[in-house]
Amino acid sequence: MSYYQKEISKILEKTNHAEIDPRHVEGYMRLEHSTLDGLSSAQFKKEIFISIACIKEGGVDMAESNAKSFGL
């Protein structure tokens, strides 16, 4: 698990979204941000919630396909 996935996982657990794969969240985040290093803590968290909404809307299969496209 990457550093980002570990951080995403912590937030998912704290917000009762532990069932969501952190790879899927990171994949959606990377659609908008090629690097996640420049995000503030608040922006990082906001992007996680946007990604959760994308996963819920598009489904797990689409999220998995997207994650794989980024090599996740």
KAGI-V79598 format. One record per backbone hydrogen bond with DSSP energy under -1.0 kcal/mol. NH is the residue of the N-H (numbers start at 1). CO is the residue of the C=O. Records with the same first field share a line. If there is no record, write none. Layout:
NH->CO ; CO
This chain:
6->2
7->3
8->4
9->5
10->6
11->7
12->8
13->9
14->10
15->11
16->13
17->12
20->17
25->21
26->22
27->23
28->24
29->25
30->26
33->29
39->36
44->40
45->41
46->42
47->43
48->44
49->45
50->46
51->47
52->48
53->49
54->50
55->51
56->52
57->53
58->54
59->55
63->59
64->60
65->61
66->62
67->63
68->64
69->65
70->67
71->68
72->67
